[in-house]
Amino acid sequence: MKRRWNLFTYPTMDIKAAEAMLNRQAEQGWRLEKVWLGLLASFVPAKEPVCYCIDWYDPNREDGTDYRTLLADAGWTLRRQTAYRNIYEAPAGTQPIQSDSQLEYQRFRKKVLRRMGIGAAVVAIYLLVMLLLILGTGGWDWMATAYLLADSDLLSVMLPLLPLILVGGGAWLLRMVWRLWQWNRAIREGQALPVPGRRSAAVAKVCSLGGWIVLLIFLVAILLDVLGKRYPVSTLAGFTVGSLIVLFKFQGEEYRRRRRYGVAMLVVCLTALVAMLVLPEGLTDPIHVQPPAVLREPLEEMQEQGDPAWGKEESSLLLYHSSWHRYGAPDEWLQVEVWTARGDRLADWVWQQTMRELRENGTPEAEGTDVWRVMLGENDDLWLLRRGTTVLWLEGSEGFLTPLLAQLQEVEL
């Protein structure tokens, strides 16, 4: 069948632009077939002329039976639902669902604005708590950031994208404020809510598509964390119980969509639980950052020569980190920190931050492009080396450091 496609990533405040686009397609003889994942609208040839109207919608609760019956009696048939929007279709020439701009704006506030405000408040509170924690510890520790980058695929993509997310969120908020001002002015002047220009709506659609792409990246990162068994089973079990509570508590027809969300969440949580319990370890290792084998071999050899007091290793899409201690005879000890980055820019950042710590905590005896040394005592040294995109922090007694340094100094990448 012949079809036409149109990007349908209109932001919430551009509901009038989405409605105008649907009606332009209808005037050209096309009828809405489906909206795919809220991203693409497909159209098929219309057998009879139609028109469209988009109404505000609360995604967590359906409209009442009386309201739906009233629209049906007026000739409007619900065609599709997307976030905050019901798309209605009727024969061409049918009277609009709402011709009073003030009532339409009131319905927007009731159905959409409050819920959006709650979501914005939650994000603002989260950012405020993070800021207070940072200020309470005297500033953000670079190593804490590096640990987060290495410990989770989700955080390894979220933190680099955070500035873009904040800029996009700020632009979205400004656009919403501008749109509210336009609507209030139209209400005061007794006019219909204004329709955004086609160029403005197109730019907004493309920017919204960017938000969907970021969301997709986050979902893929979450999947990788699940495959890497990085989420506690108790957390997934808690989400599973929460999904069951939603399904049992909200039984009415008005909660149909909320129940669909609950079913989707239940399926996702159960699938993640099964994956974490059944799948083998190391499935994501091939795509995670790993230190070069020529560096790993001498480090592992040195580590195996004694019993380390403790050790840990984590790796993500952006950064690898391992840390361990080794103790031997009295006064013989070794601490190793290894960072391997995906790319020179991140490696430069780790190198600069570690050198800054050396400048703050001691005076280097010798300085080079990739080797720093700080004397801690008569027989104890601290060495900082860089090989390619790998940064090594070696601290301990000469008995352990000397053979390890001899091997590492010979490594060429």
C-alpha positions in Angstrom: 0.0 0.0 0.0 1.2 3.5 -0.8 2.4 5.4 2.3 3.7 8.7 3.4 5.9 9.3 6.4 6.5 12.3 8.6 8.7 13.0 11.6 6.3 13.3 14.6 8.7 14.3 17.5 6.7 17.4 18.2 7.4 18.7 21.8 4.4 18.9 24.1 4.0 22.7 23.7 3.8 22.3 19.9 0.5 20.4 19.9 -1.0 23.0 17.6 1.8 22.5 15.1 1.3 18.7 15.1 -2.5 19.3 14.6 -1.8 21.6 11.7 0.5 19.1 10.1 -2.1 16.3 10.3 -4.8 18.5 8.8 -2.4 19.5 5.9 -1.9 15.8 5.2 -5.7 15.3 5.3 -6.3 18.2 2.9 -3.9 16.4 0.4 -5.9 13.2 0.7 -3.9 11.3 3.3 -5.2 9.7 6.5 -3.2 8.9 9.7 -2.4 5.2 9.9 -0.1 5.0 12.9 2.4 6.8 15.1 5.4 4.6 15.6 6.9 4.9 19.1 6.0 8.6 19.1 8.6 9.2 16.5 7.2 8.7 13.0 3.7 9.1 11.6 2.6 7.0 8.7 -0.2 8.1 6.4 -2.2 6.1 3.8 -4.6 7.4 1.2 -8.0 8.4 2.7 -11.1 6.9 1.2 -13.1 9.9 2.5 -12.0 13.4 3.5 -11.1 13.6 7.2 -9.8 16.2 9.7 -7.9 15.9 12.9 -7.9 17.5 16.4 -5.4 16.8 19.2 -6.5 17.0 22.8 -4.5 17.2 26.0 -4.0 13.9 27.7 -2.7 12.7 31.1 -0.5 9.7 30.3 -1.2 8.1 33.7 -5.0 8.3 33.6 -7.5 8.0 30.8 -10.3 10.6 30.3 -13.6 9.8 31.9 -16.3 7.8 30.1 -18.6 10.8 29.9 -16.0 12.9 28.1 -15.1 10.1 25.7 -18.8 9.6 24.9 -19.3 13.3 24.3 -16.5 13.3 21.8 -17.8 10.2 20.1 -21.3 11.7 19.8 -19.7 14.8 18.2 -18.2 12.6 15.5 -14.6 12.4 16.9 -12.9 8.9 16.9 -9.7 8.3 18.9 -7.0 7.3 16.5 -3.8 7.3 18.4 -2.3 8.2 21.8 1.1 9.7 22.4 2.6 11.3 25.5 0.2 14.0 26.7 -1.8 13.9 23.4 -4.9 12.2 22.2 -5.2 12.3 18.4 -8.8 12.3 17.2 -10.2 11.9 13.7 -13.5 13.0 12.2 -15.1 13.5 8.8 -14.0 16.7 7.2 -15.9 19.8 8.4 -16.6 18.4 11.9 -16.7 21.2 14.5 -13.4 21.3 16.6 -13.4 19.6 20.0 -12.5 22.8 21.7 -13.1 26.3 20.3 -12.6 28.2 23.6 -8.9 28.9 24.1 -9.3 29.6 27.8 -11.0 26.2 28.4 -8.3 24.5 26.3 -5.6 26.2 28.3 -7.3 25.1 31.6 -7.4 21.6 30.3 -3.7 21.8 29.5 -2.9 22.9 33.1 -5.0 20.1 34.5 -3.8 17.3 32.3 -0.2 18.2 31.5 1.4 21.2 33.3 1.1 19.9 36.8 2.6 16.5 36.0 5.4 18.2 34.0 6.0 20.5 37.0 6.3 17.5 39.3 8.9 15.9 37.0 10.9 19.1 36.8 10.8 19.5 40.6 12.1 16.0 41.1 15.0 16.7 38.8 15.7 20.1 40.4 15.7 18.5 43.9 18.1 15.8 42.7 20.5 18.4 41.3 20.3 20.4 44.5 21.1 17.4 46.6 24.1 16.6 44.4 25.3 20.2 44.7 25.0 20.2 48.5 26.9 17.0 48.7 29.7 18.5 46.5 29.8 21.7 48.6 29.7 19.7 51.8 32.9 17.7 50.8 34.7 20.9 49.8 34.3 20.4 46.0 33.9 17.5 43.6 36.7 14.9 43.8 38.0 14.0 40.3 38.6 10.5 41.4 35.0 10.1 42.4 34.0 11.1 38.9 36.6 8.7 37.4 35.2 5.9 39.6 31.7 6.6 38.3 32.9 6.6 34.7 34.6 3.2 35.2 31.9 1.6 37.3 28.8 1.9 35.1 28.1 2.1 31.4 25.1 4.2 32.1 27.1 6.8 34.0 29.9 6.6 31.5 27.6 8.0 28.8 25.4 10.1 31.1 28.2 12.2 32.6 29.8 13.3 29.3 26.3 14.1 27.9 25.2 16.0 31.0 26.2 19.5 29.7 24.2 18.8 26.5 21.3 17.5 28.6 21.3 20.6 30.7 21.5 22.9 27.7 18.7 21.1 26.0 16.6 21.1 29.1 17.1 24.8 29.6 16.2 25.5 26.0 13.1 23.4 26.3 12.1 25.2 29.5 12.6 28.6 27.8 10.5 27.5 24.9 7.7 26.4 27.2 7.8 29.7 29.1 7.6 31.5 25.7 4.7 29.3 24.6 2.8 29.9 27.9 3.2 33.7 27.4 1.8 33.4 23.9 -1.2 31.4 25.1 -2.0 33.8 27.9 -1.8 36.7 25.5 -4.2 34.9 23.1 -6.6 34.2 26.0 -6.5 37.9 27.1 -7.3 39.0 23.5 -10.0 36.3 23.0 -8.1 34.6 20.2 -7.4 30.9 19.5 -4.1 29.4 20.8 -1.5 30.3 18.2 0.0 27.7 15.8 3.8 27.7 15.7 5.4 28.4 12.4 6.4 25.5 10.2 10.1 26.3 10.4 10.0 26.8 14.2 8.1 23.5 14.6 10.6 21.7 12.3 13.6 22.9 14.4 11.8 21.8 17.6 11.1 18.4 16.1 14.7 17.8 15.2 15.8 18.9 18.7 13.3 16.6 20.2 14.6 13.8 18.1 18.0 14.4 19.6 16.4 13.8 23.0 15.0 10.5 21.8 18.5 9.5 20.6 20.0 10.3 24.0 17.2 8.3 25.6 18.1 5.3 23.3 21.7 5.6 24.3 20.8 5.5 27.9 18.6 2.4 27.4 21.5 0.6 25.6 23.8 1.5 28.5 21.3 0.2 31.0 21.2 -3.1 29.0 25.0 -3.3 29.1 24.9 -2.8 32.9 22.4 -5.5 33.3 24.4 -7.9 31.2 27.5 -6.9 33.2 25.5 -7.7 36.4 26.1 -4.3 37.9 22.6 -3.8 39.4 21.8 -5.4 42.8 19.3 -8.1 42.5 17.4 -6.5 45.4 16.9 -3.3 43.3 15.4 -5.2 40.4 13.3 -7.2 42.8 12.0 -4.0 44.3 11.0 -2.6 40.9 9.2 -6.0 40.2 7.2 -5.7 43.4 6.4 -2.1 42.6 5.1 -3.1 39.1 2.9 -5.8 40.7 1.5 -3.2 43.1 0.5 -0.9 40.2 -1.2 -3.8 38.4 -3.2 -4.8 41.4 -4.0 -1.3 42.7 -5.1 0.4 39.5 -7.9 -1.7 38.0 -10.3 0.8 36.5 -10.7 1.6 32.8 -9.3 5.1 33.4 -6.0 3.5 34.5 -5.6 1.4 31.3 -2.4 3.1 30.1 -0.8 3.0 33.6 -1.4 -0.7 33.7 0.3 -1.0 30.3 3.3 0.8 31.8 3.2 -1.6 34.8 3.1 -4.7 32.5 6.1 -3.3 30.5 8.1 -2.6 33.7 7.3 -6.0 35.0 8.5 -7.7 31.9 11.7 -5.6 31.8 12.5 -6.3 35.5 11.8 -10.1 35.2 13.9 -10.3 32.1 16.8 -8.4 33.8 16.6 -10.7 36.8 16.8 -13.8 34.7 19.7 -12.3 32.7 21.6 -11.5 35.8 21.0 -14.9 37.4 21.5 -17.1 34.3 23.9 -15.4 31.9 27.6 -16.0 32.4 30.1 -13.3 33.6 32.1 -11.2 31.2 29.7 -10.8 28.3 30.4 -7.1 28.0 34.2 -7.4 28.3 34.9 -7.3 24.6 33.4 -3.8 24.2 34.8 -2.4 27.5 38.1 -0.6 27.8 40.9 -2.9 28.9 44.6 -2.1 29.6 47.1 -3.2 27.0 48.3 -6.8 27.5 51.9 -5.7 27.7 51.0 -3.7 30.8 48.6 -6.2 32.3 51.2 -9.0 32.3 53.8 -7.4 34.5 51.2 -6.1 36.9 49.4 -9.4 37.2 52.8 -11.1 37.7 53.7 -8.8 40.5 50.3 -9.2 42.1 50.5 -13.0 42.0 53.8 -13.0 43.8 52.1 -12.1 47.0 48.7 -12.1 48.6 47.0 -8.7 48.0 45.2 -7.2 51.0 42.4 -6.2 48.7 41.8 -5.5 45.0 39.1 -4.3 42.7 38.7 -4.0 39.0 36.0 -2.3 36.9 35.6 -1.2 33.3 33.1 0.6 31.2 32.7 1.9 27.7 35.0 4.8 28.5 37.4 3.9 31.3 39.1 1.0 33.0 40.3 1.1 36.6 42.0 -1.4 38.8 43.4 -1.0 42.3 45.2 -3.3 44.7 47.6 -3.6 47.6 50.3 -6.1 48.2 52.2 -6.7 51.4 55.3 -8.9 51.8 58.0 -8.8 54.4 58.0 -6.1 57.1 58.3 -2.7 55.5 57.6 -4.1 52.0 54.4 -2.9 50.5 53.0 -1.8 47.1 49.8 0.1 46.0 48.9 0.1 42.3 46.3 2.2 40.6 45.8 1.7 36.9 43.6 3.9 34.6 43.1 3.1 30.9 41.0 5.5 28.9 39.3 5.2 25.5 41.0 8.1 23.7 43.7 10.6 24.4 41.5 13.3 25.7 40.2 11.3 28.7 43.7 9.9 29.3 45.0 13.5 29.4 42.4 14.4 32.0 43.4 11.5 34.2 47.1 12.3 33.8 46.6 16.0 34.6 44.5 15.3 37.7 47.0 12.8 39.1 49.9 15.2 38.5 47.9 17.9 40.3 47.7 15.7 43.3 51.5 15.2 43.2 52.1 18.9 43.0 49.8 19.4 46.1 51.3 16.6 48.2 55.0 16.7 47.4 57.8 17.9 45.2 58.8 15.7 42.3 62.4 14.8 42.2 62.4 14.2 38.5 60.0 15.4 35.9 59.4 14.1 32.3 56.7 13.9 29.8 55.5 10.5 31.1 57.3 9.9 34.4 57.0 11.6 37.8 58.6 10.5 41.1 58.1 11.7 44.6 60.2 10.4 47.5 58.0 9.5 50.4 60.7 8.3 52.8 64.1 6.6 52.9 62.9 3.5 51.1 59.5 4.5 49.9 58.7 6.2 46.6 55.7 7.2 44.6 55.9 7.0 40.8 53.4 8.2 38.2 53.8 6.8 34.7 51.9 7.1 31.5 52.0 4.6 28.6 49.7 5.6 25.7 46.2 6.0 27.2 47.2 4.2 30.4 48.1 6.0 33.6 49.8 4.1 36.4 50.1 5.3 40.0 52.7 3.1 41.8 53.4 3.7 45.5 55.5 1.5 47.9 58.8 0.2 49.0 61.8 -0.1 46.7 61.9 -3.9 47.0 58.6 -4.1 45.2 58.8 -1.0 43.0 62.2 -1.5 41.5 61.5 -4.8 39.5 58.1 -3.5 38.5 59.4 -0.2 37.3 62.1 -2.0 35.3 59.5 -3.9 33.4 57.2 -1.0 32.8 59.9 1.4 31.7 60.7 -1.0 28.9 57.1 -1.1 27.6 56.6 0.7 24.4 53.1 1.3 23.0 
